[in-house]
Amino acid sequence: MQGVSKRYGGVRALQDADLVIEAGRIHAVLGENGAGKSTLIKIMAGVVAPDEGRMLLDGKPVSFASPAAANAAGIACIFQELSLIPDLCVADNIAISNPPRRFGLIDRQAQRRMAEEALARAGAADIHPLALVRDLSLSRRQMVEIAKALARKPRILILDEATSALTAADVTKIYGVLKRLRAEGLALLYISHRMHEIAELADECTVFCNGRSVASYAAGTKTNNEVVELMIGREYNAVFPARTTRVASAVPPLLEVRHLCWTDQLNDISLQLYPGEVVGLGGLDGQGQRELLLALFGVLRGTAGEVLIDGRRVTITGPHAAKRKQIGMALIPEDRKTEGLMLPMSVRDNLSFAALGTLSRWGIVDAAAERAAVERIVRLLAVRTDGTDLPAGSLSGGNQQKLVIGKWLMMAPRILLLNDPTRGIDVGTKQEIYQLLRELAVAGAAILFYSTDYDELVGCCDRVLVMYDGAIKRELIDAEITERALISNALNIGADAGNAGALNAAST
């Protein structure tokens, strides 16, 4: 890529960007959300055309009028937003662009073999090719997306936050897959906000900031702080805000849960959540953390146990009941694209949707009040947008996540439930979210925060409840919250059990 520029209206997404990737190498691209990374790979993948500059493949100028043209040239892209069709099976999704045919009809047996080979190559041979995509977890769907790209037998593979939705076990498999593909001679372009992944995989790195490629360097030649300063264009300060003083024991809990159970996913969970604190949910993926948040928010049916708000027992029959002023609960879901936002609708509509009841009278929305409330949230969260009438889907991933949080801040919640809220967003936006959570806690909110990132639990939380097999196995407080303690208790072997080698292996 040489001198590539792209403008959307008055916004310059890319300006004179350069990038060189080589066969048999993993090249990492780093930068904040909105830095130009997504636009760059969309140009490479034939989704959009550049306004200026040129692209060379094997030293020869090329341009792609469509993704199909890029695929034909050997370029496959795995975008952060999944492209799977939920009501089709895995094999149909993998082969959808070019299914094997016999006598003019789709050869189902050949298609299944093709899917099995692609899944095995992606390290996901356990996924049945005839399973419906809608029945798979988000992590399993991401593995199907990777297999779909590998089925095209690309020469250049672009991965945009390909591990952000994966479990720790799947991430380990993908590391092995990518290293094997590198050894086979593929060129891999790898976009990730997880610095440990860059350190593990990358051979070269290029940093983007404000639409420009500001630096390229060999992996391992710059410290994390130096890289982050290049990404955000300013001096890098401490990631996590200071913790507040521990909540006094005399303060009654805002939320209390007693003996909560649901099917075999939640087993006799009891906890207390106090105003002014950030409480983390730790443990390996799939140990009931997501189900606990959904149960508290009234999404799950058939739960048993008690939920108390301000010492009074309440029955939360659904999200509408959970957000009522008497309860004041909000949930930031796992997948902002499908569970948190209505992407074709405007920024304003997404922000005001949850609070329409407070912005309306006799069923009529007060447009002036809505506009003032939306503008206040946009300023508070520093949402980068050219206008609140733009579709939410036009914003970068980090700014979309701000919308998911902002729509609930419109309700001034007292209890905030968060399910991996910084997944797939850049370090600068993460810092803003960490600071916001701490400010909300200082203002009196109670926050229950699930994260798959141990660093976040260590840096953000006053307490961490480690879950295992649907139950809370250990509470860690203040100085007890260390990566070693989180991992060992996540494996249910105790803080002092095991050996360093086992713990190190688990952390990867």
C-alpha positions in Angstrom: 0.0 0.0 0.0 1.5 3.3 -1.1 0.2 6.7 -0.2 -3.4 5.4 0.3 -6.0 8.0 1.2 -9.8 7.7 1.8 -12.3 10.3 2.7 -15.9 9.9 3.8 -17.6 13.3 3.3 -15.7 15.7 5.5 -13.9 13.0 7.4 -10.5 11.7 6.2 -10.3 8.1 7.3 -6.9 7.5 5.7 -4.2 10.0 4.7 -1.1 8.9 2.8 -1.0 5.6 4.5 1.8 3.1 3.7 2.0 -0.6 4.5 4.3 -3.5 3.4 3.6 -7.1 4.2 5.6 -10.1 3.2 4.9 -13.8 2.6 5.7 -16.0 5.6 5.4 -13.2 8.1 2.8 -12.0 10.6 2.4 -8.2 10.3 0.5 -6.5 13.2 -1.4 -3.3 12.7 -2.1 -1.3 15.8 -4.0 1.9 16.5 -7.0 3.3 18.3 -10.5 2.8 17.0 -11.0 5.4 14.3 -7.3 5.4 13.4 -7.9 4.1 9.9 -7.2 0.4 10.4 -10.6 -0.8 9.3 -10.6 1.5 6.2 -7.2 0.1 5.2 -8.3 -3.5 5.3 -11.6 -2.7 3.6 -9.5 -1.3 0.7 -7.3 -4.4 0.7 -10.4 -6.6 0.7 -12.2 -4.8 -2.1 -15.0 -3.5 0.1 -14.2 0.2 -0.7 -12.0 1.9 -3.3 -9.2 4.4 -2.3 -9.4 8.0 -3.3 -5.6 8.2 -3.8 -2.6 6.0 -3.7 -2.0 2.5 -5.1 -1.8 -1.1 -4.0 0.7 -3.6 -5.4 0.5 -7.4 -5.3 3.7 -9.2 -6.1 5.0 -5.8 -7.3 2.2 -5.3 -9.8 -0.5 -2.6 -9.4 -3.9 -4.0 -8.5 -7.3 -2.7 -7.7 -10.4 -4.6 -6.6 -13.9 -3.6 -7.5 -15.5 -6.1 -5.1 -14.6 -8.6 -2.3 -15.0 -11.4 -4.9 -12.2 -9.8 -6.9 -10.0 -9.7 -3.8 -10.8 -13.3 -3.0 -9.9 -14.3 -6.5 -6.5 -12.6 -6.1 -5.9 -14.6 -2.9 -6.9 -12.1 -0.2 -9.3 -13.2 2.5 -10.4 -11.0 5.4 -12.0 -12.0 8.7 -13.8 -8.9 9.9 -14.6 -8.1 13.5 -18.3 -8.1 12.6 -19.3 -11.7 11.8 -20.6 -12.4 8.3 -22.4 -15.7 9.1 -26.0 -16.4 8.4 -27.5 -17.8 11.7 -30.2 -19.9 10.1 -27.8 -21.9 7.9 -25.6 -24.7 9.0 -21.9 -24.4 9.4 -21.1 -26.1 6.1 -23.4 -23.9 4.2 -21.8 -20.8 5.7 -18.3 -22.0 5.0 -19.0 -22.8 1.4 -21.6 -20.1 0.7 -19.5 -18.0 -1.8 -18.4 -21.0 -3.9 -20.1 -24.3 -3.0 -18.9 -27.4 -4.7 -21.3 -28.5 -7.5 -22.2 -31.7 -9.3 -24.4 -31.7 -12.4 -25.2 -28.0 -11.6 -26.4 -28.7 -8.1 -24.7 -28.2 -4.8 -22.8 -31.4 -3.9 -23.7 -31.8 -0.2 -21.2 -34.5 0.6 -18.3 -32.6 -1.0 -19.5 -29.4 0.8 -19.4 -31.3 4.1 -15.9 -32.6 3.5 -14.8 -29.1 2.5 -16.2 -27.7 5.8 -14.6 -30.5 7.9 -11.2 -29.8 6.3 -11.6 -26.1 6.9 -12.7 -26.5 10.5 -9.8 -28.9 11.2 -7.3 -26.4 9.6 -8.8 -23.7 11.9 -8.3 -25.9 15.0 -12.1 -26.4 15.4 -12.7 -30.0 14.3 -15.1 -30.4 17.3 -17.7 -28.2 15.5 -20.2 -30.3 13.6 -20.5 -29.1 10.0 -24.3 -29.6 10.1 -24.8 -27.6 13.3 -26.9 -24.4 12.9 -24.8 -21.3 13.4 -27.6 -19.8 15.6 -27.0 -22.6 18.1 -23.3 -21.9 18.5 -21.8 -19.6 21.1 -20.1 -16.4 20.0 -16.7 -18.0 20.4 -17.7 -21.0 18.3 -19.1 -18.7 15.6 -15.8 -16.8 15.5 -14.0 -20.1 14.8 -16.4 -20.9 12.0 -15.6 -17.4 10.5 -11.9 -18.2 10.6 -12.6 -21.6 8.9 -14.7 -19.9 6.3 -11.7 -17.7 5.4 -9.3 -20.6 5.3 -11.6 -22.5 3.0 -10.8 -20.0 0.3 -7.1 -21.0 0.4 -5.8 -17.4 0.6 -2.3 -16.1 0.1 -2.9 -13.1 2.3 -5.1 -13.5 5.4 -6.4 -10.4 7.2 -7.6 -10.9 10.8 -9.5 -8.0 12.4 -9.8 -8.6 16.1 -10.2 -12.3 15.3 -9.6 -13.5 18.9 -11.7 -10.8 20.7 -14.7 -13.2 21.0 -12.8 -16.4 21.6 -12.4 -18.4 24.8 -8.9 -18.9 26.2 -8.8 -22.4 24.8 -9.7 -21.2 21.3 -7.2 -18.4 21.4 -4.4 -21.0 22.1 -5.6 -23.0 19.1 -5.6 -20.0 16.9 -2.0 -19.1 17.9 -0.9 -22.5 16.7 -3.0 -22.2 13.5 -1.5 -18.8 12.6 2.1 -19.9 13.3 1.5 -22.9 11.0 0.0 -20.7 8.3 3.1 -18.5 8.5 5.3 -21.5 8.1 3.3 -22.5 5.0 4.2 -19.1 3.5 1.0 -17.1 4.0 1.2 -13.4 4.6 -0.9 -12.5 7.7 -2.1 -9.1 8.6 -3.1 -9.1 12.2 -5.1 -6.4 14.0 -5.5 -6.6 17.7 -5.7 -4.4 20.8 -4.2 -7.1 23.0 -0.6 -6.3 23.4 0.3 -9.8 24.6 -1.0 -11.3 21.4 1.2 -8.9 19.4 4.2 -10.0 21.4 3.3 -13.6 20.9 2.7 -13.6 17.2 4.0 -10.6 15.3 7.2 -10.3 13.2 6.6 -6.7 12.2 4.3 -4.0 13.4 2.8 -0.8 11.9 1.1 1.8 14.1 -1.7 4.0 12.8 -2.9 7.3 14.3 -5.5 9.7 13.0 -5.5 8.0 9.6 -1.8 8.0 9.1 0.8 5.2 9.3 3.1 6.8 11.9 5.7 4.0 12.5 6.8 0.6 11.4 9.2 -1.5 13.4 10.4 -5.1 14.1 8.3 -6.7 16.8 10.0 -6.5 20.2 12.0 -3.4 19.5 9.6 -1.0 21.3 8.1 -1.2 24.8 4.4 -1.3 25.3 4.4 2.2 26.6 6.2 3.5 23.6 3.8 1.7 21.3 0.7 3.1 23.1 2.1 6.6 22.9 2.4 6.2 19.2 -1.1 4.9 19.0 -2.8 7.6 21.0 -0.5 10.5 19.9 0.1 11.7 23.4 2.0 10.7 26.6 0.8 7.4 28.0 -0.3 7.6 31.6 -1.4 4.9 34.0 -4.1 2.8 32.4 -6.3 2.3 35.5 -7.6 5.0 37.8 -6.9 4.9 41.5 -9.2 2.7 43.5 -11.4 4.3 46.0 -11.3 3.7 49.8 -13.0 0.4 50.8 -16.7 0.7 51.4 -17.4 0.9 55.2 -18.9 -2.3 56.6 -21.7 -0.3 58.2 -23.0 0.6 54.7 -25.9 -1.7 53.7 -25.6 -3.5 50.4 -27.4 -2.0 47.4 -27.9 -5.4 45.8 -27.9 -8.7 47.6 -28.4 -12.1 46.0 -29.2 -15.2 48.0 -29.0 -18.8 46.8 -29.6 -17.9 43.1 -29.9 -21.0 40.9 -30.7 -21.6 37.2 -30.7 -25.0 35.5 -27.2 -26.4 35.9 -25.5 -23.1 35.0 -25.9 -21.2 38.3 -25.4 -23.1 41.5 -26.4 -21.5 44.9 -24.9 -18.1 44.2 -24.9 -15.5 47.0 -23.3 -12.1 46.8 -23.5 -8.5 48.1 -22.8 -5.4 46.0 -22.3 -2.1 47.8 -22.7 1.4 46.4 -19.3 3.0 45.5 -17.5 -0.2 44.5 -16.5 -2.1 41.4 -16.8 -5.8 41.8 -15.3 -8.1 39.2 -16.4 -11.5 38.1 -13.4 -13.8 37.3 -12.9 -17.3 36.3 -12.5 -19.2 33.0 -15.0 -18.5 30.2 -18.3 -20.3 30.4 -18.4 -20.7 34.2 -21.7 -18.9 34.6 -20.6 -15.3 34.6 -22.8 -14.3 31.6 -25.8 -16.3 33.0 -25.4 -14.5 36.3 -25.6 -11.1 34.7 -28.6 -12.2 32.6 -30.4 -13.7 35.6 -30.0 -10.5 37.6 -31.3 -8.4 34.7 -34.4 -10.6 34.4 -33.5 -12.1 31.0 -33.5 -15.8 32.1 -36.7 -17.7 33.0 -37.0 -20.2 35.8 -34.5 -18.8 38.2 -34.7 -19.7 41.9 -33.4 -17.7 44.9 -33.8 -14.2 46.2 -32.7 -10.7 44.9 -32.9 -7.8 47.3 -32.5 -4.1 46.5 -31.9 -1.8 49.4 -32.8 -4.7 51.7 -36.2 -5.3 50.1 -36.9 -8.4 48.1 -37.8 -7.7 44.5 -39.0 -9.8 41.6 -37.3 -8.8 38.3 -39.6 -10.2 35.6 -37.6 -8.8 32.7 -35.3 -5.9 31.5 -38.2 -3.5 31.6 -38.7 -4.2 35.3 -34.9 -4.1 36.0 -34.5 -0.6 34.6 -37.4 0.8 36.7 -36.3 3.6 39.0 -37.0 1.5 42.2 -34.4 -1.0 41.0 -32.2 1.2 38.6 -30.3 -1.7 36.9 -28.6 -1.6 33.6 -26.8 -4.3 31.5 -24.0 -3.7 29.1 -24.2 -6.9 27.0 -21.5 -9.1 25.5 -22.0 -8.3 21.8 -22.7 -4.7 21.1 -23.5 -5.4 17.4 -26.4 -7.8 18.0 -27.4 -7.2 21.6 -26.6 -3.6 22.4 -27.3 -1.5 19.4 -29.7 -1.1 16.4 -26.9 -0.3 13.9 -29.0 1.1 11.0 -30.7 3.6 13.4 -29.2 6.9 14.3 -26.9 7.7 17.2 -29.7 9.7 18.8 -32.2 6.9 18.5 -29.8 4.4 20.0 -28.9 6.7 23.0 -32.5 7.7 23.8 -34.2 4.4 23.2 -33.9 3.0 26.8 -34.9 6.4 28.3 -37.9 7.2 26.1 -40.3 6.7 29.0 -38.6 9.6 30.9 -38.4 11.8 27.7 -42.1 11.4 26.8 -45.4 12.6 27.9 -48.7 11.1 26.8 -46.8 8.9 24.4 -45.1 11.9 22.6 -41.3 12.3 22.8 -40.2 15.8 24.0 -37.7 16.4 21.1 -35.9 19.3 22.9 -35.4 17.2 26.0 -34.3 14.2 24.0 -31.8 16.4 22.0 -30.4 17.9 25.2 -30.0 14.6 26.9 -28.3 13.0 23.9 -25.9 15.9 23.5 -25.0 15.7 27.2 -24.1 12.0 26.9 -22.1 12.5 23.6 -20.1 15.2 25.4 -19.7 13.2 28.6 -18.3 10.1 26.8 -16.5 12.1 24.0 -18.3 10.1 21.3 -16.6 10.8 18.0 -19.3 11.4 15.5 -20.1 14.0 12.8 -23.7 14.2 14.0 -26.3 12.4 16.1 -28.4 11.7 13.0 -25.7 9.3 11.5 -26.3 5.6 11.7 -24.7 4.0 14.8 -23.1 1.4 12.4 -21.0 4.1 10.8 -19.1 4.7 14.1 -15.9 2.9 15.0 -16.1 0.0 17.4 -14.9 2.0 20.4 -17.5 4.7 19.8 -20.2 2.1 19.4 -19.3 0.7 22.8 -19.7 4.2 24.2 -23.2 4.3 22.8 -24.1 1.1 24.5 -22.9 2.5 27.8 -24.3 5.9 27.1 -27.9 4.7 26.5 -28.0 3.3 30.0 -26.4 6.4 31.5 -29.4 8.3 30.2 -31.3 6.3 32.9 -28.8 7.2 35.7 -28.6 3.5 36.9 -27.7 2.7 40.4 -26.6 -0.9 39.5 -24.4 -1.4 36.4 -23.8 -4.9 35.1 -21.1 -5.2 32.5 -20.3 -8.2 30.3 -16.7 -7.8 28.9 -17.3 -4.2 27.9 -13.9 -3.4 26.5 -13.7 -6.4 24.1 -12.3 -5.3 20.7 -11.7 -1.6 21.5 -8.5 0.4 21.7 -6.4 1.3 24.7 -7.3 5.0 24.6 -11.1 4.2 24.7 -10.4 1.5 27.4 -8.8 4.2 29.6 -11.9 6.4 29.1 -14.2 3.5 30.1 -12.1 2.6 33.1 -12.2 6.2 34.3 -15.9 6.4 33.7 -16.6 3.3 35.8 -14.6 4.6 38.6 -16.4 8.0 38.5 -19.8 6.2 38.5 -18.7 4.2 41.5 -17.5 7.4 43.3 -20.9 8.9 42.6 -22.6 6.0 44.4 -23.2 3.4 41.7 -22.6 -0.3 42.4 -20.8 -2.1 39.5 -20.6 -5.8 38.7 -18.0 -6.2 36.0 -17.2 -9.5 34.1 -14.0 -9.4 32.0 -12.0 -12.1 30.2 -8.9 -9.8 30.7 -7.1 -10.5 33.9 -5.3 -7.2 33.8 -8.7 -5.4 33.9 -9.8 -7.3 36.9 -6.5 -6.6 38.7 -6.5 -2.9 37.8 -10.2 -2.0 38.0 -11.8 -3.9 40.8 -12.1 -3.5 44.5 -13.2 -7.1 44.9 -13.3 -10.1 42.5 -15.6 -13.0 42.8 -14.0 -16.0 41.0 -16.6 -18.4 39.5 -16.1 -22.1 38.7 -18.8 -24.5 37.4 -21.6 -22.0 38.0 -20.7 -21.1 41.6 -18.6 -18.5 43.4 -15.5 -20.3 44.6 -13.4 -17.4 46.0 -13.6 -13.7 46.9 -10.4 -11.7 46.4 -10.0 -8.3 48.0 -7.6 -5.5 47.3 -4.0 -6.8 47.4 -5.3 -10.4 47.0 -6.3 -9.6 43.5 -3.3 -10.8 41.5 -3.0 -12.6 38.1 -1.7 -15.7 39.9 -4.6 -15.8 42.4 -7.1 -15.3 39.6 -5.7 -18.1 37.4 -5.3 -20.6 40.2 -8.7 -20.0 41.6 -10.2 -20.0 38.1 -8.7 -23.5 37.8 -10.1 -24.4 41.2 -6.7 -25.4 42.6 -6.4 -22.7 45.2 -4.1 -19.6 45.3 -1.1 -21.5 46.5 -1.6 -24.8 44.6 0.0 -25.9 41.4 3.3 -24.8 40.0 4.5 -21.8 38.1 4.7 -23.7 34.8 1.1 -24.8 35.0 0.0 -21.3 35.8 1.9 -19.8 33.0 0.5 -22.3 30.6 -3.0 -21.4 31.8 -2.5 -17.7 31.4 -1.6 -18.2 27.7 
